[in-house]
Amino acid sequence: MNPDLEFFLEDALRSIQPTSNQIGRVVVEPDYDVAPEPGDAAAAHDELIQLLKAQTLDSARLASHDGLGVRITDEYSLLKKYIRRITLYADRVEGEWIEVAPPGNWI
C-alpha cells in the first residue's frame, strides 16, 4: 500500500474544473498497489478530463446514492494504472470537485 499515491492524485487532479453542470463531484479511488511516478501527473490530469468529457450522463444514476460509475478503458492507461474506480455524483459538497477517497470511501 503506497500512501504517497493519494497525495500524488490530489496534486495532479486538483486544478481540473467541472466538465458538466450535471456533475456535482467526482470521487476517485486510488489503486494503492502502485507507486506514483511524478512524470505521469500531467498526462493523468489530461486523461481524466478527456474521460469525463466523453461520458454519457444519466441524471437518475448521478443523483442516486451509489452515483454513476465510470468505466476506465484501456485508452486511459495512466488512469487505469493509478485509479481503481471513478464515480460521478450530482450532489455538490464543500471542497474540491474531484475527491480522492480511500477504498470503500473510508475517510
Biopython code that builds the backbone (N, CA, C, O; Angstrom):
import numpy as np
from Bio.PDB.StructureBuilder import StructureBuilder

atoms = [
    (1, "MET", "N", (0.844, -1.183, 0.000)),
    (1, "MET", "CA", (0.000, 0.000, 0.000)),
    (1, "MET", "C", (0.884, 1.239, 0.000)),
    (1, "MET", "O", (1.711, 1.417, 0.894)),
    (2, "ASN", "N", (0.712, 2.087, -0.992)),
    (2, "ASN", "CA", (1.556, 3.257, -1.128)),
    (2, "ASN", "C", (0.804, 4.519, -0.712)),
    (2, "ASN", "O", (-0.060, 4.991, -1.451)),
    (3, "PRO", "N", (1.122, 5.075, 0.467)),
    (3, "PRO", "CA", (0.395, 6.250, 0.963)),
    (3, "PRO", "C", (0.642, 7.520, 0.137)),
    (3, "PRO", "O", (-0.158, 8.453, 0.203)),
    (4, "ASP", "N", (1.715, 7.571, -0.625)),
    (4, "ASP", "CA", (2.006, 8.760, -1.427)),
    (4, "ASP", "C", (1.075, 8.904, -2.620)),
    (4, "ASP", "O", (0.958, 9.993, -3.182)),
    (5, "LEU", "N", (0.411, 7.824, -3.015)),
    (5, "LEU", "CA", (-0.448, 7.864, -4.196)),
    (5, "LEU", "C", (-1.608, 8.841, -4.019)),
    (5, "LEU", "O", (-1.958, 9.561, -4.955)),
    (6, "GLU", "N", (-2.199, 8.872, -2.843)),
    (6, "GLU", "CA", (-3.318, 9.778, -2.595)),
    (6, "GLU", "C", (-2.884, 11.238, -2.802)),
    (6, "GLU", "O", (-3.588, 12.008, -3.455)),
    (7, "PHE", "N", (-1.744, 11.609, -2.255)),
    (7, "PHE", "CA", (-1.240, 12.984, -2.412)),
    (7, "PHE", "C", (-0.880, 13.279, -3.867)),
    (7, "PHE", "O", (-1.130, 14.377, -4.364)),
    (8, "PHE", "N", (-0.295, 12.298, -4.544)),
    (8, "PHE", "CA", (0.050, 12.441, -5.961)),
    (8, "PHE", "C", (-1.207, 12.748, -6.782)),
    (8, "PHE", "O", (-1.213, 13.675, -7.592)),
    (9, "LEU", "N", (-2.269, 11.966, -6.567)),
    (9, "LEU", "CA", (-3.507, 12.169, -7.317)),
    (9, "LEU", "C", (-4.173, 13.494, -6.958)),
    (9, "LEU", "O", (-4.672, 14.193, -7.840)),
    (10, "GLU", "N", (-4.186, 13.847, -5.682)),
    (10, "GLU", "CA", (-4.769, 15.128, -5.287)),
    (10, "GLU", "C", (-4.064, 16.280, -5.988)),
    (10, "GLU", "O", (-4.717, 17.188, -6.503)),
    (11, "ASP", "N", (-2.744, 16.248, -6.011)),
    (11, "ASP", "CA", (-1.977, 17.315, -6.672)),
    (11, "ASP", "C", (-2.201, 17.312, -8.179)),
    (11, "ASP", "O", (-2.349, 18.373, -8.786)),
    (12, "ALA", "N", (-2.227, 16.139, -8.779)),
    (12, "ALA", "CA", (-2.358, 16.037, -10.231)),
    (12, "ALA", "C", (-3.744, 16.459, -10.712)),
    (12, "ALA", "O", (-3.871, 17.008, -11.806)),
    (13, "LEU", "N", (-4.785, 16.212, -9.915)),
    (13, "LEU", "CA", (-6.153, 16.406, -10.374)),
    (13, "LEU", "C", (-6.828, 17.649, -9.803)),
    (13, "LEU", "O", (-7.933, 17.996, -10.217)),
    (14, "ARG", "N", (-6.183, 18.312, -8.870)),
    (14, "ARG", "CA", (-6.761, 19.447, -8.150)),
    (14, "ARG", "C", (-7.274, 20.556, -9.064)),
    (14, "ARG", "O", (-8.333, 21.124, -8.795)),
    (15, "SER", "N", (-6.569, 20.871, -10.108)),
    (15, "SER", "CA", (-6.918, 22.034, -10.934)),
    (15, "SER", "C", (-7.984, 21.750, -11.993)),
    (15, "SER", "O", (-8.354, 22.649, -12.747)),
    (16, "ILE", "N", (-8.478, 20.523, -12.058)),
    (16, "ILE", "CA", (-9.495, 20.202, -13.062)),
    (16, "ILE", "C", (-10.805, 20.897, -12.695)),
    (16, "ILE", "O", (-11.308, 20.768, -11.579)),
    (17, "GLN", "N", (-11.335, 21.628, -13.657)),
    (17, "GLN", "CA", (-12.599, 22.334, -13.479)),
    (17, "GLN", "C", (-13.753, 21.443, -13.944)),
    (17, "GLN", "O", (-13.551, 20.544, -14.760)),
    (18, "PRO", "N", (-14.957, 21.688, -13.432)),
    (18, "PRO", "CA", (-16.106, 20.872, -13.838)),
    (18, "PRO", "C", (-16.269, 20.827, -15.360)),
    (18, "PRO", "O", (-16.154, 21.844, -16.044)),
    (19, "THR", "N", (-16.535, 19.634, -15.862)),
    (19, "THR", "CA", (-16.702, 19.436, -17.300)),
    (19, "THR", "C", (-18.177, 19.412, -17.693)),
    (19, "THR", "O", (-18.504, 19.423, -18.880)),
    (20, "SER", "N", (-19.070, 19.378, -16.698)),
    (20, "SER", "CA", (-20.511, 19.354, -16.953)),
    (20, "SER", "C", (-21.221, 19.934, -15.736)),
    (20, "SER", "O", (-20.807, 19.707, -14.600)),
    (21, "ASN", "N", (-22.291, 20.681, -15.979)),
    (21, "ASN", "CA", (-23.095, 21.214, -14.874)),
    (21, "ASN", "C", (-23.827, 20.112, -14.132)),
    (21, "ASN", "O", (-24.229, 20.305, -12.984)),
    (22, "GLN", "N", (-24.006, 18.970, -14.759)),
    (22, "GLN", "CA", (-24.721, 17.851, -14.136)),
    (22, "GLN", "C", (-23.881, 17.143, -13.077)),
    (22, "GLN", "O", (-24.424, 16.545, -12.148)),
    (23, "ILE", "N", (-22.565, 17.207, -13.214)),
    (23, "ILE", "CA", (-21.680, 16.514, -12.282)),
    (23, "ILE", "C", (-21.322, 17.452, -11.134)),
    (23, "ILE", "O", (-20.625, 18.449, -11.323)),
    (24, "GLY", "N", (-21.808, 17.115, -9.945)),
    (24, "GLY", "CA", (-21.525, 17.929, -8.770)),
    (24, "GLY", "C", (-20.174, 17.618, -8.152)),
    (24, "GLY", "O", (-19.513, 18.493, -7.592)),
    (25, "ARG", "N", (-19.776, 16.363, -8.262)),
    (25, "ARG", "CA", (-18.468, 15.954, -7.730)),
    (25, "ARG", "C", (-18.036, 14.649, -8.377)),
    (25, "ARG", "O", (-18.847, 13.883, -8.897)),
    (26, "VAL", "N", (-16.741, 14.428, -8.325)),
    (26, "VAL", "CA", (-16.122, 13.230, -8.881)),
    (26, "VAL", "C", (-15.312, 12.588, -7.757)),
    (26, "VAL", "O", (-14.489, 13.251, -7.125)),
    (27, "VAL", "N", (-15.541, 11.317, -7.511)),
    (27, "VAL", "CA", (-14.785, 10.599, -6.477)),
    (27, "VAL", "C", (-13.913, 9.564, -7.174)),
    (27, "VAL", "O", (-14.409, 8.715, -7.915)),
    (28, "VAL", "N", (-12.608, 9.643, -6.927)),
    (28, "VAL", "CA", (-11.680, 8.653, -7.488)),
    (28, "VAL", "C", (-11.096, 7.835, -6.346)),
    (28, "VAL", "O", (-10.719, 8.369, -5.302)),
    (29, "GLU", "N", (-11.031, 6.544, -6.565)),
    (29, "GLU", "CA", (-10.467, 5.619, -5.585)),
    (29, "GLU", "C", (-9.128, 5.138, -6.109)),
    (29, "GLU", "O", (-9.080, 4.453, -7.131)),
    (30, "PRO", "N", (-8.035, 5.480, -5.434)),
    (30, "PRO", "CA", (-6.703, 5.083, -5.894)),
    (30, "PRO", "C", (-6.469, 3.577, -5.821)),
    (30, "PRO", "O", (-7.097, 2.871, -5.032)),
    (31, "ASP", "N", (-5.562, 3.107, -6.650)),
    (31, "ASP", "CA", (-5.084, 1.730, -6.572)),
    (31, "ASP", "C", (-3.777, 1.791, -5.793)),
    (31, "ASP", "O", (-2.716, 2.050, -6.361)),
    (32, "TYR", "N", (-3.862, 1.552, -4.499)),
    (32, "TYR", "CA", (-2.713, 1.761, -3.614)),
    (32, "TYR", "C", (-1.560, 0.795, -3.829)),
    (32, "TYR", "O", (-0.531, 0.911, -3.164)),
    (33, "ASP", "N", (-1.710, -0.155, -4.744)),
    (33, "ASP", "CA", (-0.621, -1.084, -5.012)),
    (33, "ASP", "C", (0.413, -0.495, -5.970)),
    (33, "ASP", "O", (1.414, -1.145, -6.273)),
    (34, "VAL", "N", (0.183, 0.713, -6.442)),
    (34, "VAL", "CA", (1.045, 1.343, -7.449)),
    (34, "VAL", "C", (1.811, 2.508, -6.824)),
    (34, "VAL", "O", (1.255, 3.284, -6.047)),
    (35, "ALA", "N", (3.077, 2.619, -7.168)),
    (35, "ALA", "CA", (3.886, 3.752, -6.715)),
    (35, "ALA", "C", (3.791, 4.867, -7.751)),
    (35, "ALA", "O", (3.956, 4.615, -8.944)),
    (36, "PRO", "N", (3.528, 6.097, -7.309)),
    (36, "PRO", "CA", (3.395, 7.198, -8.259)),
    (36, "PRO", "C", (4.729, 7.576, -8.900)),
    (36, "PRO", "O", (5.784, 7.533, -8.267)),
    (37, "GLU", "N", (4.644, 7.947, -10.173)),
    (37, "GLU", "CA", (5.794, 8.457, -10.902)),
    (37, "GLU", "C", (5.474, 9.911, -11.237)),
    (37, "GLU", "O", (4.551, 10.164, -12.011)),
    (38, "PRO", "N", (6.213, 10.877, -10.676)),
    (38, "PRO", "CA", (5.897, 12.290, -10.850)),
    (38, "PRO", "C", (5.702, 12.719, -12.309)),
    (38, "PRO", "O", (4.894, 13.607, -12.583)),
    (39, "GLY", "N", (6.413, 12.115, -13.228)),
    (39, "GLY", "CA", (6.289, 12.473, -14.633)),
    (39, "GLY", "C", (4.943, 12.120, -15.239)),
    (39, "GLY", "O", (4.633, 12.569, -16.343)),
    (40, "ASP", "N", (4.126, 11.317, -14.538)),
    (40, "ASP", "CA", (2.819, 10.910, -15.043)),
    (40, "ASP", "C", (1.697, 11.881, -14.670)),
    (40, "ASP", "O", (0.589, 11.761, -15.195)),
    (41, "ALA", "N", (1.953, 12.821, -13.794)),
    (41, "ALA", "CA", (0.893, 13.681, -13.252)),
    (41, "ALA", "C", (0.148, 14.458, -14.334)),
    (41, "ALA", "O", (-1.083, 14.432, -14.360)),
    (42, "ALA", "N", (0.849, 15.139, -15.217)),
    (42, "ALA", "CA", (0.197, 15.972, -16.233)),
    (42, "ALA", "C", (-0.635, 15.124, -17.192)),
    (42, "ALA", "O", (-1.747, 15.507, -17.556)),
    (43, "ALA", "N", (-0.107, 13.990, -17.597)),
    (43, "ALA", "CA", (-0.836, 13.126, -18.528)),
    (43, "ALA", "C", (-2.071, 12.515, -17.856)),
    (43, "ALA", "O", (-3.112, 12.384, -18.500)),
    (44, "ALA", "N", (-1.977, 12.142, -16.587)),
    (44, "ALA", "CA", (-3.133, 11.605, -15.860)),
    (44, "ALA", "C", (-4.210, 12.682, -15.739)),
    (44, "ALA", "O", (-5.399, 12.395, -15.879)),
    (45, "HIS", "N", (-3.801, 13.897, -15.484)),
    (45, "HIS", "CA", (-4.706, 15.054, -15.425)),
    (45, "HIS", "C", (-5.473, 15.175, -16.739)),
    (45, "HIS", "O", (-6.699, 15.285, -16.738)),
    (46, "ASP", "N", (-4.756, 15.155, -17.848)),
    (46, "ASP", "CA", (-5.374, 15.294, -19.168)),
    (46, "ASP", "C", (-6.285, 14.114, -19.494)),
    (46, "ASP", "O", (-7.355, 14.299, -20.075)),
    (47, "GLU", "N", (-5.870, 12.907, -19.126)),
    (47, "GLU", "CA", (-6.691, 11.716, -19.380)),
    (47, "GLU", "C", (-8.022, 11.801, -18.631)),
    (47, "GLU", "O", (-9.064, 11.428, -19.169)),
    (48, "LEU", "N", (-7.987, 12.292, -17.389)),
    (48, "LEU", "CA", (-9.229, 12.368, -16.631)),
    (48, "LEU", "C", (-10.181, 13.383, -17.260)),
    (48, "LEU", "O", (-11.386, 13.138, -17.317)),
    (49, "ILE", "N", (-9.672, 14.494, -17.723)),
    (49, "ILE", "CA", (-10.524, 15.480, -18.399)),
    (49, "ILE", "C", (-11.167, 14.846, -19.628)),
    (49, "ILE", "O", (-12.372, 14.985, -19.836)),
    (50, "GLN", "N", (-10.379, 14.155, -20.440)),
    (50, "GLN", "CA", (-10.914, 13.509, -21.641)),
    (50, "GLN", "C", (-11.975, 12.473, -21.283)),
    (50, "GLN", "O", (-13.030, 12.418, -21.913)),
    (51, "LEU", "N", (-11.697, 11.660, -20.282)),
    (51, "LEU", "CA", (-12.637, 10.629, -19.861)),
    (51, "LEU", "C", (-13.950, 11.250, -19.387)),
    (51, "LEU", "O", (-15.024, 10.773, -19.756)),
    (52, "LEU", "N", (-13.880, 12.297, -18.584)),
    (52, "LEU", "CA", (-15.091, 12.929, -18.071)),
    (52, "LEU", "C", (-15.907, 13.560, -19.194)),
    (52, "LEU", "O", (-17.135, 13.477, -19.190)),
    (53, "LYS", "N", (-15.244, 14.181, -20.141)),
    (53, "LYS", "CA", (-15.950, 14.809, -21.262)),
    (53, "LYS", "C", (-16.616, 13.773, -22.171)),
    (53, "LYS", "O", (-17.589, 14.088, -22.857)),
    (54, "ALA", "N", (-16.106, 12.555, -22.181)),
    (54, "ALA", "CA", (-16.636, 11.501, -23.053)),
    (54, "ALA", "C", (-17.836, 10.771, -22.451)),
    (54, "ALA", "O", (-18.432, 9.924, -23.116)),
    (55, "GLN", "N", (-18.201, 11.080, -21.211)),
    (55, "GLN", "CA", (-19.257, 10.341, -20.532)),
    (55, "GLN", "C", (-20.649, 10.723, -21.012)),
    (55, "GLN", "O", (-20.939, 11.892, -21.269)),
    (56, "THR", "N", (-21.499, 9.718, -21.125)),
    (56, "THR", "CA", (-22.925, 9.932, -21.350)),
    (56, "THR", "C", (-23.546, 9.927, -19.959)),
    (56, "THR", "O", (-23.512, 8.919, -19.254)),
    (57, "LEU", "N", (-24.102, 11.045, -19.582)),
    (57, "LEU", "CA", (-24.579, 11.202, -18.213)),
    (57, "LEU", "C", (-26.048, 10.794, -18.081)),
    (57, "LEU", "O", (-26.887, 11.152, -18.908)),
    (58, "ASP", "N", (-26.330, 10.049, -17.036)),
    (58, "ASP", "CA", (-27.678, 9.609, -16.708)),
    (58, "ASP", "C", (-28.048, 10.312, -15.403)),
    (58, "ASP", "O", (-27.525, 9.967, -14.343)),
    (59, "SER", "N", (-28.956, 11.306, -15.473)),
    (59, "SER", "CA", (-29.246, 12.112, -14.291)),
    (59, "SER", "C", (-29.788, 11.312, -13.119)),
    (59, "SER", "O", (-29.498, 11.642, -11.969)),
    (60, "ALA", "N", (-30.560, 10.278, -13.378)),
    (60, "ALA", "CA", (-31.091, 9.461, -12.286)),
    (60, "ALA", "C", (-29.955, 8.729, -11.561)),
    (60, "ALA", "O", (-29.929, 8.677, -10.331)),
    (61, "ARG", "N", (-29.032, 8.174, -12.319)),
    (61, "ARG", "CA", (-27.894, 7.479, -11.681)),
    (61, "ARG", "C", (-26.965, 8.455, -10.981)),
    (61, "ARG", "O", (-26.438, 8.151, -9.911)),
    (62, "LEU", "N", (-26.757, 9.632, -11.577)),
    (62, "LEU", "CA", (-25.924, 10.647, -10.925)),
    (62, "LEU", "C", (-26.502, 11.041, -9.572)),
    (62, "LEU", "O", (-25.763, 11.260, -8.613)),
    (63, "ALA", "N", (-27.824, 11.130, -9.502)),
    (63, "ALA", "CA", (-28.493, 11.562, -8.276)),
    (63, "ALA", "C", (-28.655, 10.437, -7.253)),
    (63, "ALA", "O", (-29.012, 10.693, -6.103)),
    (64, "SER", "N", (-28.398, 9.203, -7.662)),
    (64, "SER", "CA", (-28.572, 8.072, -6.745)),
    (64, "SER", "C", (-27.477, 8.049, -5.679)),
    (64, "SER", "O", (-26.434, 8.691, -5.811)),
    (65, "HIS", "N", (-27.750, 7.293, -4.628)),
    (65, "HIS", "CA", (-26.781, 7.157, -3.533)),
    (65, "HIS", "C", (-25.445, 6.584, -4.025)),
    (65, "HIS", "O", (-24.381, 7.002, -3.567)),
    (66, "ASP", "N", (-25.504, 5.631, -4.953)),
    (66, "ASP", "CA", (-24.290, 4.981, -5.463)),
    (66, "ASP", "C", (-23.593, 5.776, -6.553)),
    (66, "ASP", "O", (-22.446, 5.481, -6.890)),
    (67, "GLY", "N", (-24.259, 6.774, -7.108)),
    (67, "GLY", "CA", (-23.651, 7.572, -8.171)),
    (67, "GLY", "C", (-23.544, 6.796, -9.476)),
    (67, "GLY", "O", (-24.066, 5.690, -9.612)),
    (68, "LEU", "N", (-22.861, 7.402, -10.417)),
    (68, "LEU", "CA", (-22.661, 6.823, -11.750)),
    (68, "LEU", "C", (-21.214, 6.363, -11.870)),
    (68, "LEU", "O", (-20.298, 7.184, -11.923)),
    (69, "GLY", "N", (-21.013, 5.060, -11.912)),
    (69, "GLY", "CA", (-19.667, 4.516, -12.060)),
    (69, "GLY", "C", (-19.163, 4.717, -13.477)),
    (69, "GLY", "O", (-19.914, 4.568, -14.442)),
    (70, "VAL", "N", (-17.899, 5.053, -13.595)),
    (70, "VAL", "CA", (-17.279, 5.295, -14.895)),
    (70, "VAL", "C", (-16.322, 4.154, -15.199)),
    (70, "VAL", "O", (-15.473, 3.805, -14.378)),
    (71, "ARG", "N", (-16.464, 3.587, -16.367)),
    (71, "ARG", "CA", (-15.559, 2.511, -16.799)),
    (71, "ARG", "C", (-14.281, 3.145, -17.333)),
    (71, "ARG", "O", (-14.332, 4.026, -18.191)),
    (72, "ILE", "N", (-13.142, 2.700, -16.828)),
    (72, "ILE", "CA", (-11.843, 3.204, -17.292)),
    (72, "ILE", "C", (-11.331, 2.226, -18.344)),
    (72, "ILE", "O", (-10.878, 1.129, -18.018)),
    (73, "THR", "N", (-11.408, 2.631, -19.595)),
    (73, "THR", "CA", (-10.988, 1.760, -20.692)),
    (73, "THR", "C", (-9.476, 1.818, -20.881)),
    (73, "THR", "O", (-8.794, 2.656, -20.291)),
    (74, "ASP", "N", (-8.969, 0.919, -21.709)),
    (74, "ASP", "CA", (-7.530, 0.847, -21.971)),
    (74, "ASP", "C", (-6.981, 2.120, -22.601)),
    (74, "ASP", "O", (-5.784, 2.394, -22.519)),
    (75, "GLU", "N", (-7.847, 2.884, -23.220)),
    (75, "GLU", "CA", (-7.443, 4.152, -23.840)),
    (75, "GLU", "C", (-6.841, 5.114, -22.809)),
    (75, "GLU", "O", (-6.031, 5.974, -23.154)),
    (76, "TYR", "N", (-7.240, 4.962, -21.554)),
    (76, "TYR", "CA", (-6.784, 5.834, -20.469)),
    (76, "TYR", "C", (-5.813, 5.048, -19.577)),
    (76, "TYR", "O", (-6.115, 4.743, -18.423)),
    (77, "SER", "N", (-4.671, 4.739, -20.128)),
    (77, "SER", "CA", (-3.722, 3.831, -19.465)),
    (77, "SER", "C", (-3.210, 4.345, -18.120)),
    (77, "SER", "O", (-3.025, 3.556, -17.194)),
    (78, "LEU", "N", (-2.981, 5.640, -17.999)),
    (78, "LEU", "CA", (-2.494, 6.151, -16.711)),
    (78, "LEU", "C", (-3.595, 6.139, -15.660)),
    (78, "LEU", "O", (-3.335, 5.858, -14.490)),
    (79, "LEU", "N", (-4.807, 6.438, -16.065)),
    (79, "LEU", "CA", (-5.903, 6.356, -15.105)),
    (79, "LEU", "C", (-6.073, 4.919, -14.637)),
    (79, "LEU", "O", (-6.283, 4.675, -13.449)),
    (80, "LYS", "N", (-5.985, 3.966, -15.559)),
    (80, "LYS", "CA", (-6.083, 2.542, -15.179)),
    (80, "LYS", "C", (-4.949, 2.151, -14.235)),
    (80, "LYS", "O", (-5.119, 1.310, -13.353)),
    (81, "LYS", "N", (-3.806, 2.768, -14.432)),
    (81, "LYS", "CA", (-2.637, 2.450, -13.604)),
    (81, "LYS", "C", (-2.839, 2.935, -12.161)),
    (81, "LYS", "O", (-2.512, 2.221, -11.213)),
    (82, "TYR", "N", (-3.370, 4.133, -12.004)),
    (82, "TYR", "CA", (-3.424, 4.763, -10.686)),
    (82, "TYR", "C", (-4.780, 4.740, -9.991)),
    (82, "TYR", "O", (-4.853, 4.901, -8.773)),
    (83, "ILE", "N", (-5.851, 4.544, -10.751)),
    (83, "ILE", "CA", (-7.186, 4.678, -10.169)),
    (83, "ILE", "C", (-7.962, 3.372, -10.314)),
    (83, "ILE", "O", (-8.052, 2.802, -11.402)),
    (84, "ARG", "N", (-8.504, 2.922, -9.224)),
    (84, "ARG", "CA", (-9.279, 1.683, -9.181)),
    (84, "ARG", "C", (-10.725, 1.926, -9.612)),
    (84, "ARG", "O", (-11.330, 1.086, -10.278)),
    (85, "ARG", "N", (-11.279, 3.089, -9.226)),
    (85, "ARG", "CA", (-12.685, 3.357, -9.503)),
    (85, "ARG", "C", (-12.925, 4.862, -9.580)),
    (85, "ARG", "O", (-12.311, 5.641, -8.851)),
    (86, "ILE", "N", (-13.838, 5.258, -10.485)),
    (86, "ILE", "CA", (-14.281, 6.651, -10.603)),
    (86, "ILE", "C", (-15.797, 6.645, -10.523)),
    (86, "ILE", "O", (-16.463, 5.889, -11.230)),
    (87, "THR", "N", (-16.342, 7.499, -9.653)),
    (87, "THR", "CA", (-17.790, 7.606, -9.506)),
    (87, "THR", "C", (-18.185, 9.073, -9.587)),
    (87, "THR", "O", (-17.560, 9.936, -8.970)),
    (88, "LEU", "N", (-19.234, 9.338, -10.361)),
    (88, "LEU", "CA", (-19.749, 10.692, -10.531)),
    (88, "LEU", "C", (-21.038, 10.843, -9.733)),
    (88, "LEU", "O", (-21.843, 9.915, -9.661)),
    (89, "TYR", "N", (-21.231, 12.022, -9.130)),
    (89, "TYR", "CA", (-22.423, 12.310, -8.344)),
    (89, "TYR", "C", (-22.988, 13.663, -8.746)),
    (89, "TYR", "O", (-22.253, 14.558, -9.162)),
    (90, "ALA", "N", (-24.298, 13.799, -8.619)),
    (90, "ALA", "CA", (-24.948, 15.068, -8.930)),
    (90, "ALA", "C", (-24.772, 16.074, -7.794)),
    (90, "ALA", "O", (-24.663, 17.276, -8.036)),
    (91, "ASP", "N", (-24.745, 15.579, -6.554)),
    (91, "ASP", "CA", (-24.667, 16.497, -5.424)),
    (91, "ASP", "C", (-23.271, 17.106, -5.284)),
    (91, "ASP", "O", (-22.254, 16.482, -5.588)),
    (92, "ARG", "N", (-23.273, 18.320, -4.823)),
    (92, "ARG", "CA", (-22.018, 19.033, -4.597)),
    (92, "ARG", "C", (-21.705, 19.014, -3.107)),
    (92, "ARG", "O", (-22.605, 19.042, -2.268)),
    (93, "VAL", "N", (-20.429, 18.966, -2.799)),
    (93, "VAL", "CA", (-20.004, 19.039, -1.405)),
    (93, "VAL", "C", (-18.927, 20.106, -1.302)),
    (93, "VAL", "O", (-18.329, 20.513, -2.299)),
    (94, "GLU", "N", (-18.698, 20.541, -0.093)),
    (94, "GLU", "CA", (-17.659, 21.537, 0.128)),
    (94, "GLU", "C", (-16.297, 20.904, -0.159)),
    (94, "GLU", "O", (-16.056, 19.747, 0.188)),
    (95, "GLY", "N", (-15.439, 21.647, -0.775)),
    (95, "GLY", "CA", (-14.103, 21.141, -1.080)),
    (95, "GLY", "C", (-13.877, 21.025, -2.574)),
    (95, "GLY", "O", (-14.582, 21.636, -3.376)),
    (96, "GLU", "N", (-12.893, 20.239, -2.928)),
    (96, "GLU", "CA", (-12.503, 20.072, -4.331)),
    (96, "GLU", "C", (-13.586, 19.343, -5.115)),
    (96, "GLU", "O", (-14.319, 18.522, -4.565)),
    (97, "TRP", "N", (-13.677, 19.654, -6.409)),
    (97, "TRP", "CA", (-14.637, 18.986, -7.285)),
    (97, "TRP", "C", (-14.267, 17.506, -7.437)),
    (97, "TRP", "O", (-15.141, 16.641, -7.503)),
    (98, "ILE", "N", (-12.968, 17.233, -7.489)),
    (98, "ILE", "CA", (-12.501, 15.849, -7.574)),
    (98, "ILE", "C", (-11.952, 15.455, -6.200)),
    (98, "ILE", "O", (-11.010, 16.055, -5.683)),
    (99, "GLU", "N", (-12.577, 14.428, -5.635)),
    (99, "GLU", "CA", (-12.201, 13.940, -4.319)),
    (99, "GLU", "C", (-11.459, 12.611, -4.470)),
    (99, "GLU", "O", (-11.938, 11.692, -5.135)),
    (100, "VAL", "N", (-10.304, 12.525, -3.853)),
    (100, "VAL", "CA", (-9.553, 11.273, -3.833)),
    (100, "VAL", "C", (-9.918, 10.590, -2.515)),
    (100, "VAL", "O", (-9.601, 11.088, -1.435)),
    (101, "ALA", "N", (-10.588, 9.444, -2.621)),
    (101, "ALA", "CA", (-11.101, 8.756, -1.437)),
    (101, "ALA", "C", (-10.509, 7.352, -1.343)),
    (101, "ALA", "O", (-10.380, 6.661, -2.354)),
    (102, "PRO", "N", (-10.155, 6.937, -0.143)),
    (102, "PRO", "CA", (-9.648, 5.578, 0.049)),
    (102, "PRO", "C", (-10.704, 4.543, -0.345)),
    (102, "PRO", "O", (-11.883, 4.882, -0.447)),
    (103, "PRO", "N", (-10.304, 3.285, -0.569)),
    (103, "PRO", "CA", (-11.234, 2.227, -0.942)),
    (103, "PRO", "C", (-12.430, 2.172, 0.003)),
    (103, "PRO", "O", (-12.281, 2.237, 1.223)),
    (104, "GLY", "N", (-13.604, 2.051, -0.577)),
    (104, "GLY", "CA", (-14.815, 1.989, 0.231)),
    (104, "GLY", "C", (-15.201, 3.331, 0.807)),
    (104, "GLY", "O", (-16.092, 3.405, 1.652)),
    (105, "ASN", "N", (-14.544, 4.406, 0.364)),
    (105, "ASN", "CA", (-14.796, 5.769, 0.857)),
    (105, "ASN", "C", (-14.595, 5.890, 2.361)),
    (105, "ASN", "O", (-15.308, 6.641, 3.026)),
    (106, "TRP", "N", (-13.634, 5.159, 2.896)),
    (106, "TRP", "CA", (-13.307, 5.281, 4.323)),
    (106, "TRP", "C", (-12.512, 6.546, 4.486)),
    (106, "TRP", "O", (-11.412, 6.672, 3.948)),
    (107, "ILE", "N", (-13.058, 7.475, 5.218)),
    (107, "ILE", "CA", (-12.361, 8.761, 5.409)),
    (107, "ILE", "C", (-12.141, 8.986, 6.879)),
    (107, "ILE", "O", (-11.572, 10.006, 7.269)),
]
sb = StructureBuilder()
sb.init_structure("model")
sb.init_model(0)
sb.init_chain("A")
sb.init_seg("    ")
for serial, (resi, resn, name, xyz) in enumerate(atoms, 1):
    if name == "N":
        sb.init_residue(resn, " ", resi, " ")
    sb.init_atom(name, np.array(xyz, "f"), 0.0, 1.0, " ", f" {name:<3s}", serial, name[0])
structure = sb.get_structure()
